[in-house]
Amino acid sequence: MAELSASEYARRHDISTRRAQAAAAAGLLDARWVGGRWLIDDAVPHRRQPGRPLSHRSADALVARLTGDPDWAVGLSPSERGRTLARVDELRQGTTPSDRLALWLRTAHPTAQGFEAPAADLPDLRLDTRLTPGGSSDERSGMSDGGRLEAHVSAADLDAVVHEYLLVPSRRPNAALRVHDGAAPRPLPLGTLIADLATSAGPRERAAADRLILEGSR
């Protein structure tokens, strides 16, 4: 095995050390976390598939564990509990755990639907009790959402919210809604907030997810 540190691998392949670390954490490289650093096997090519996405059941268990829900393991088999704990440990040992989490949750976490809302209606939309703030709109993210609302809404309420606030589907939205079968708890569970941030395309959101994940290991 030709193992290199992340910085050595980065120099050899003319990429940044952070990019090499992120690829290792995401499972795109054959790597081990040893003594607080990544050791990358340079003899193994990049993996086309960095790992299968989690089932909804496994994803729910992982999110509940990240939340700190005392009942996260109820109904799980011993092997399911063990796999969930191992995944949490893997996340908290990584340098950019949001990369790995996003891969695991890419089919289980609701995708944000983008809408354009009249700017004058955004304050009222934020206060609507049918919506639960998430992502950068949740103060625990430590971010300012810059006049762009991120929230969760139940499928039963979506059409009414769209109609009442004249929301129009948009590729440059100022309102991003994640739709659930039922209403999301208010405030949003911490693990769900982390999932929002990790599955975002924005680097600031992913950095916020990394911070919240790593804070849980302290």
MINU-935706 format. One line per field, with one value per residue: residue number from 1; residue in one letter; x, y, z of N, C-alpha, C in turn. Coordinates in pm, whole numbers, plus 32768, in hexadecimal, padded with zeros to 4 digits. Example, Ala and Ser with C-alpha at 12.3 -4.5 7.8 and 13.67 -1.06 7.14 Angstrom:
BEGIN
resi: 1_2
resn: a_s
n.u: 8527_8505
n.v: 7DC7_7F1F
n.w: 830C_82C4
ca.u: 84CE_8557
ca.v: 7E3E_7F96
ca.w: 830C_82CA
c.u: 8528_850A
c.v: 7EB6_8003
c.w: 830C_8313
This chain:
BEGIN
resi: 1_2_3_4_5_6_7_8_9_10_11_12_13_14_15_16_17_18_19_20_21_22_23_24_25_26_27_28_29_30_31_32_33_34_35_36_37_38_39_40_41_42_43_44_45_46_47_48_49_50_51_52_53_54_55_56_57_58_59_60_61_62_63_64_65_66_67_68_69_70_71_72_73_74_75_76_77_78_79_80_81_82_83_84_85_86_87_88_89_90_91_92_93_94_95_96_97_98_99_100_101_102_103_104_105_106_107_108_109_110_111_112_113_114_115_116_117_118_119_120_121_122_123_124_125_126_127_128_129_130_131_132_133_134_135_136_137_138_139_140_141_142_143_144_145_146_147_148_149_150_151_152_153_154_155_156_157_158_159_160_161_162_163_164_165_166_167_168_169_170_171_172_173_174_175_176_177_178_179_180_181_182_183_184_185_186_187_188_189_190_191_192_193_194_195_196_197_198_199_200_201_202_203_204_205_206_207_208_209_210_211_212_213_214_215_216_217_218
resn: m_a_e_l_s_a_s_e_y_a_r_r_h_d_i_s_t_r_r_a_q_a_a_a_a_a_g_l_l_d_a_r_w_v_g_g_r_w_l_i_d_d_a_v_p_h_r_r_q_p_g_r_p_l_s_h_r_s_a_d_a_l_v_a_r_l_t_g_d_p_d_w_a_v_g_l_s_p_s_e_r_g_r_t_l_a_r_v_d_e_l_r_q_g_t_t_p_s_d_r_l_a_l_w_l_r_t_a_h_p_t_a_q_g_f_e_a_p_a_a_d_l_p_d_l_r_l_d_t_r_l_t_p_g_g_s_s_d_e_r_s_g_m_s_d_g_g_r_l_e_a_h_v_s_a_a_d_l_d_a_v_v_h_e_y_l_l_v_p_s_r_r_p_n_a_a_l_r_v_h_d_g_a_a_p_r_p_l_p_l_g_t_l_i_a_d_l_a_t_s_a_g_p_r_e_r_a_a_a_d_r_l_i_l_e_g_s_r
n.u: 8055_8047_8053_8004_801D_7F14_7F71_8059_7FE5_7F4D_8012_808D_7FC0_7F7C_7EB3_7DEB_7E35_7D54_7C8F_7CE2_7CC3_7BAE_7B53_7BAF_7B1C_7A1D_7A1A_7A77_7B77_7C5C_7C93_7D16_7CC6_7DA9_7E46_7DEF_7E02_7DDE_7E3A_7E8B_7E5B_7F1A_7F2B_7E36_7D2E_7C4B_7B05_79E5_78E3_789A_7827_76F8_75BB_750D_73FB_72AA_7267_7361_73D3_7326_7360_746B_7458_73BA_746A_7538_74A9_7498_73C9_7331_72A3_72FE_734F_7276_71BB_727C_7358_7468_7544_7501_7507_7616_768D_762E_76A7_77B0_77B5_7787_7870_792C_78EC_7930_7A3D_7AA1_7B22_7A89_796A_786C_7871_7872_7784_76C6_76D4_7673_756D_74F5_7414_7355_731E_723A_722A_726D_7175_716B_70EA_706B_7015_6F43_6FFC_6F9B_6EF8_6F91_6FD8_6EE2_6EC5_6F98_6F39_6E62_6DB7_6D9E_6E86_6FD1_70FA_7236_7383_7452_73A4_736D_73C8_748E_7542_75F8_7605_75B2_7494_747F_7396_7313_7236_723D_718D_70B7_6F95_6E52_6DCB_6CBB_6C86_6D0B_6C9E_6BE1_6C83_6D24_6C60_6BF1_6CC8_6D1B_6DE9_6EE1_6F70_70D2_721B_72CA_7298_71F7_718A_71A2_7118_70F3_7048_6F72_6ECD_6E3C_6E0D_6F34_6FEA_6FF2_70D0_71AE_7234_7386_7429_73A0_73B9_74D1_74DC_7453_750E_75F5_75A7_758E_75F9_769E_77DA_77F7_771C_7758_7841_77D6_773E_780F_7881_77B2_7799_7896_78A1_7806_78AD_7943
n.v: 7F88_80D6_81CB_831E_845D_8554_864D_8604_8565_8628_86D5_8627_85FE_86F6_8794_883F_881D_881B_87CA_86C6_8656_8673_85C9_84D6_84C4_84B7_83C1_83A1_8361_8258_823E_8268_82CE_8331_836F_847A_84D7_84B6_8394_8340_8252_8249_819B_8144_8190_82AE_8282_8236_8226_82A7_8223_8189_8233_8268_81A3_8217_81CF_819E_8299_833A_82D9_8326_843F_846F_841A_84D8_85B0_8580_84FF_844D_8367_82FB_81FA_8152_8041_7FED_7EEF_7E3B_7E3A_7F0C_7FE3_7FDE_8019_811D_81AA_8188_821A_831E_833E_8333_841C_84DE_84C4_8524_862E_86CC_8686_86B2_867B_8563_8528_85A0_84FC_840D_8457_849B_843C_841B_8500_8611_86C1_8816_88EE_89F6_8B3F_8C7C_8D88_8EA2_8FB6_905B_8FB2_8EFA_8F21_8EE0_8DDB_8D5F_8D5C_8CB6_8BAF_8ABA_8A7E_8A0E_8A9C_8A58_89E3_8AF1_8BA9_8B66_8BC7_8B3B_8AEF_8BB5_8C6D_8D76_8D88_8E31_8EAF_8DDE_8CDB_8BA2_8A7C_897E_88C6_882E_873A_874A_8855_88E4_8937_89F7_8AB8_8B07_8B78_8C47_8CF4_8D33_8CA1_8C4F_8B56_8B51_8B7B_8C1E_8C46_8CED_8C70_8B38_8A03_88DD_87B5_86EE_85BC_85DC_86E7_879E_8795_88AF_896B_8905_87BA_8789_86D7_86CD_87D5_87D8_8722_87B6_8887_87F9_877F_8852_891C_89E9_8A68_8AEE_8A95_8983_8990_89ED_890E_8856_88C9_88AD_8797_8747_87C7_8724_865A_86AF
n.w: 8000_7F9C_8058_808E_8130_8146_80EE_8060_7F99_7F1C_7EB2_7DFB_7D44_7CF4_7D72_7E6D_7FCD_8071_7FBD_7F89_8088_80A6_7FDB_803A_812B_80C0_8052_7F53_7F22_7F6C_80AF_81FF_834C_8429_8555_855D_8458_82EF_823B_80FE_8001_7EF8_7E29_7DDE_7D04_7CE1_7D68_7CB3_7D19_7E48_7F1A_7F7E_7F92_80C9_8146_818B_828E_830B_82E5_837C_847C_8496_8486_8568_8630_8610_8662_876E_87DF_88DE_88AC_87C3_8774_878B_871E_866A_85F0_8694_85DF_8534_85E7_8627_852D_8506_85DC_8590_84A5_8503_859C_84CE_8440_8500_8511_842C_8355_82B0_82E4_827A_816B_8157_81DF_8138_8058_80C1_80FC_8010_7F86_8049_80E0_80D3_7FA1_7F5C_7EE3_7E03_7E14_7DA2_7E61_7EA2_7F0D_7FD8_8062_80E6_81FF_8281_8227_82A7_83AA_83A4_8433_83C0_834A_838E_83EA_834E_82EE_8286_82EF_83F0_852F_85B7_84FC_84EA_8423_833D_827B_81AA_8144_80D0_80ED_8191_81C9_8261_8201_8215_8131_8120_8153_8092_7F91_7FDE_805B_7F83_7EDD_7F7F_7FAB_7EB3_7E34_7D48_7C7F_7C5D_7BD3_7C49_7D6B_7E84_7F50_7FDD_7FF6_80B0_8091_8156_81BC_82A5_8399_83EA_851D_85FE_86B0_85A1_85AD_8617_8582_848E_843A_8415_8342_827D_8251_8205_8115_8070_7F59_7F8E_7FFF_80F7_8189_8199_822E_831D_8362_838D_8471_8531_853B_8597_868B_8725_8773_883E
ca.u: 8000_8096_8004_8039_7FCB_7EC0_7FC3_80AE_7F8F_7F27_8084_80A3_7F54_7F69_7E34_7DFE_7E2D_7CC8_7C44_7D08_7C83_7B1F_7B3D_7BC2_7AAA_79A5_7A23_7AA0_7BFD_7C71_7CDF_7CFE_7CD9_7E07_7E8F_7DC3_7E1A_7DBC_7EA1_7E49_7E9F_7F2A_7F28_7DAA_7CF1_7BD1_7A8F_7976_7874_78D4_77D7_7669_756E_74CA_736B_7267_726E_73E8_73E7_72DC_73AA_74E3_742F_738F_74E2_757A_7457_74A4_7348_734A_725A_732A_7365_71FC_7190_72EC_739C_74F0_759E_74DE_753D_76A8_76B0_7612_7711_782B_77AC_779B_78FF_7974_78D7_7973_7ACD_7AC7_7B3D_7A15_7906_77F4_787D_7848_76F7_7677_76CE_761B_74E3_74D1_738E_72FA_72F7_71E8_726C_722F_7130_7182_707C_707B_6FA8_6F4A_7055_6F4E_6EB2_6FEF_6FCB_6E6C_6EE0_6FF0_6EEC_6DF4_6DCF_6DA0_6F10_7039_7179_72A2_73F9_748C_733D_736B_7432_74FA_75A4_765A_760D_7547_7463_7487_7315_72E3_71FC_7241_712D_7075_6F04_6E11_6D8F_6C2E_6C7E_6D5B_6C4E_6BA4_6CED_6D49_6BF3_6BDE_6D3A_6D39_6E6E_6EF4_6FEB_713C_72A4_7312_722F_7212_714B_71BF_70C4_7104_6FC0_6F68_6E47_6DFB_6E4C_6FB5_6FE7_7021_7139_71DC_7299_740E_745A_7360_73FD_7553_74C3_7438_758A_7652_7578_758D_766A_76F0_784B_77E2_76BF_77A0_789C_7783_771F_7889_7891_774E_77BA_7910_7883_77CB_7915_798F
ca.v: 8000_8150_822F_83A5_84BC_85A4_86B5_85C2_853E_86A3_8703_85CA_8607_8784_87C5_8875_87BC_8814_8779_863A_862E_8667_8551_8464_84C0_8494_8339_83A1_8328_81ED_8285_8245_833C_82FC_83D3_8502_8500_8454_834E_8321_81ED_8283_8131_8127_8202_82E7_822E_8275_8230_82B9_81E1_8190_8286_821E_8195_8278_81A0_81B7_832A_836E_82B6_8379_84C8_8470_8411_855A_860B_8561_84CA_83D8_82F3_82E5_816C_8104_7FF8_7FC2_7E74_7E57_7E5B_7F93_8042_7FE0_8061_81AB_81E0_818B_828A_8399_8345_8354_84AA_8533_84B6_8561_86BE_8709_861B_86CF_8639_84D9_8527_85C1_8484_83AB_8485_84D9_8415_8410_8583_8658_8725_889A_8923_8A85_8B97_8D0C_8DC4_8F35_8FDD_9095_8F47_8EA1_8F26_8E93_8D4F_8D2F_8D4E_8C58_8B3B_8A40_8A6C_8A03_8ACA_89F6_8A12_8B70_8BF9_8B3D_8C14_8AE3_8AE2_8C20_8CB1_8DCD_8D4E_8E95_8EC9_8D65_8C83_8B11_8A49_88FD_88D2_87AE_872E_8774_88E7_8923_897D_8A6E_8B1B_8B39_8BCB_8CBF_8D4E_8D48_8C6B_8C23_8B07_8BA5_8B49_8C7C_8C5A_8D2B_8C16_8AAC_89B4_884C_8784_8673_8581_861D_8765_8793_87D0_8939_897D_8891_876A_87AF_8681_86F6_8850_87B1_86E7_8826_88CF_879F_8761_88CE_892D_8A5B_8A48_8B22_8A39_8907_89AF_89F2_8882_881D_88FD_8872_870A_8737_87F4_86B5_85FD_86EF
ca.w: 8000_7F92_80A0_8095_817A_80EC_80B0_7FFD_7F2A_7ED7_7E62_7D8D_7CE1_7CD5_7DA7_7EF3_803A_809D_7F5D_7FA0_8106_808D_7F8B_8094_8187_8075_8020_7EC7_7F21_7FCD_8116_828B_83AC_848B_85A2_853F_83CD_8288_81EE_807F_7FB1_7E72_7DC4_7DBE_7CC0_7D1A_7D5C_7C6B_7D77_7ECD_7F7E_7F63_7FEF_8133_8142_81E0_8319_833C_82E9_83EF_84F5_849B_84A5_85F3_8683_8609_86B1_87FB_880B_8935_8878_8739_8756_879E_86A7_8617_8617_86C3_8570_8506_8649_8617_84B2_851B_8630_8541_8446_854E_85BC_8451_8424_8561_8502_83AD_8354_826F_82ED_822C_80E8_8168_8204_80C1_8005_8103_8102_7F91_7F5A_80BB_8116_8070_7F4D_7F65_7E6E_7E00_7DEC_7DAC_7EAE_7EA7_7F7A_8045_80AB_812B_8291_82AB_820A_8311_8426_838F_8489_836F_831F_83F4_83B1_8347_82A7_82B2_8333_847C_8570_85E4_8490_84F9_83A3_830F_81FD_8141_8105_808B_8152_8185_822B_824B_81FD_81FA_80AC_812A_8159_802A_7F2B_801A_806F_7EFE_7EAC_7FD1_7FA1_7E24_7E1A_7CBE_7C71_7C28_7BDB_7CA0_7DD0_7F06_7FB2_7FC1_804F_80B1_80A8_81A4_81C5_8318_83C0_842E_85A4_8608_864C_8557_85F4_85F1_8517_8411_8412_83E0_82BF_8222_8232_81C1_808E_8023_7EFE_7FB8_8057_817E_81CA_81BA_829D_8395_8385_83C7_84FA_858A_854C_85E8_8713_876C_87A1_88AB
c.u: 8059_8049_804F_7FE2_7F79_7F13_8020_805D_7F6A_7F97_8099_803C_7F2C_7EDC_7E4F_7DF4_7D9D_7C75_7C64_7CC6_7BED_7AFF_7B4E_7B4B_7A2B_79A8_7A4B_7B2D_7C03_7CCD_7CB9_7D17_7D2C_7E4E_7E6C_7DE2_7DF4_7E3A_7E5C_7E9C_7EA5_7F27_7E9A_7D6C_7C76_7B5D_7A22_78FD_78AC_7886_7744_7624_7528_7436_732C_7270_72F7_7404_73A0_7326_7425_74C0_7403_7406_752E_752D_746F_7421_7360_7305_7288_7332_72E8_71D2_71FE_7326_7427_7550_7580_7512_75D4_76D3_7698_767F_7794_7829_77C1_7830_7950_7965_792C_7A0B_7AFE_7AE1_7ACA_79A4_7888_77F9_7849_77B2_769E_766A_766F_7588_74AD_744A_7329_72CC_72A9_7238_7222_71F1_713A_710B_70A9_6FFF_6FB3_6F9A_7008_6F08_6F0F_6FE6_6F54_6E81_6F38_6FA2_6E7B_6E11_6DC8_6E2C_6F6D_70BD_71E4_731A_742E_7426_732B_73E1_74A4_7563_7613_7668_759D_7517_7459_7404_72DE_72B4_7211_71E6_70F9_6FDF_6ECA_6DD4_6CFF_6C20_6CBF_6D06_6C11_6C0B_6D15_6CDF_6BE9_6C4F_6D68_6DC6_6E74_6F74_7057_71C3_72FC_72B4_725C_71C9_7165_7175_70E0_707F_6FC3_6EDA_6DF8_6E42_6ED0_6FAA_7020_7051_7164_723E_7324_7442_741F_739C_7486_7544_74A4_74B9_75EA_762A_756A_7607_76C9_7761_7839_7783_7705_7803_7850_775C_7798_7899_782F_7769_782F_78FC_784A_7831_7964_794F
c.v: 807D_81C2_82B3_83F8_850E_8610_867B_859A_85BA_86D6_86A9_85DC_8697_87B4_87FE_8806_87AC_87BE_86E5_8605_8619_85E9_84D4_8454_8493_8406_8330_836A_82B7_8224_8254_82C1_8305_836F_8462_8532_8490_8419_8316_82BE_821F_821A_8110_81A0_8236_8287_8278_8289_8237_8274_81F1_81EF_822F_820F_81FF_824F_81BD_824C_8367_8350_830D_8409_84D3_846A_8496_85C3_85FA_852F_844E_8359_82CC_8251_8116_80C4_7FC9_7F3F_7E97_7E7D_7EE6_7FFD_804F_802E_80F8_81EC_81EB_81FF_8310_83AA_836C_83E8_8500_8525_84F9_85F5_870A_86A1_8635_868D_85AA_84D1_8543_8549_841D_83D4_84B3_84AD_8416_8498_85CF_86C1_87AA_88C0_89BB_8AD4_8C29_8D43_8E5B_8F5F_9014_902C_8EED_8EAA_8ED6_8DFE_8D12_8D0F_8CE8_8BD7_8AB6_8A20_8A63_8A30_8A5D_8A33_8A94_8BCA_8BD1_8B7F_8BBD_8ACD_8B4A_8C75_8D18_8D97_8DB4_8EAF_8E55_8D02_8BF0_8AD8_89C0_8912_8848_87AF_875F_880B_892C_8973_89FD_8ADC_8B59_8B9A_8C4E_8D24_8D64_8D18_8C32_8BCF_8B58_8B5F_8BA6_8CA4_8CB1_8CE0_8B87_8A57_8920_8810_86FC_863D_85C0_869E_874C_87D1_885D_8950_88F9_8840_878A_875A_86A5_8778_8832_8775_8752_8866_8879_8785_87DE_88D4_899A_8A35_8A7B_8AC6_89B8_891D_89B6_8966_8840_8849_88B9_87DC_86F9_8769_8781_8652_8637_86D6
c.w: 8000_7FD3_80A8_80F2_8115_80A6_8046_7F81_7ED8_7E7F_7DE8_7D1E_7CC2_7CF9_7E33_7F5B_8069_803F_7F70_801F_80F2_803E_7FDF_80F1_8141_8041_7F8E_7EB5_7F86_803A_81A1_82E1_841F_84D1_857F_84B3_836E_824B_8172_8031_7F21_7E04_7D97_7D7B_7D09_7D06_7D10_7CC6_7E04_7F3B_7F5F_7FC1_8055_8114_819C_8273_8355_8346_8360_8472_8504_84C2_8537_8652_8684_8658_8746_8835_8861_8903_87EC_8714_8764_8719_864C_864B_864C_8652_8539_8565_8639_859C_84C2_856F_85E4_84DF_848D_8571_8541_8430_8481_855F_8481_83BA_8311_826F_829C_81A3_80F0_8187_818C_8065_8040_80F7_807B_7F5A_7FCC_80F0_80AC_8024_7F55_7EDF_7E71_7DCC_7DF5_7DF2_7EA3_7F22_7FF2_809A_80FA_81C3_82C4_8294_8275_8391_841A_83DB_843C_833E_8398_83B8_83B6_8300_82E0_82F8_83C5_84C2_85A1_8578_849E_847D_8396_828A_818D_80F9_80B7_80F5_812E_81F1_8201_8252_81E2_816E_80AF_8128_80E1_7FC8_7F62_802D_7FE9_7ECB_7EFA_7FC1_7F11_7E02_7D8C_7CB7_7C2A_7C33_7C2D_7D10_7E45_7F75_7F86_8026_803F_80E1_80ED_819E_8236_8338_8408_84B9_85A3_8696_860C_85AC_85BF_857E_8490_83DE_83D6_8354_8257_81F2_81E2_8131_803A_7FC8_7F2C_8016_80E4_81CC_81F2_822C_8320_83C2_83C4_8458_855A_85A2_85AD_8676_8766_87A1_8816_8933
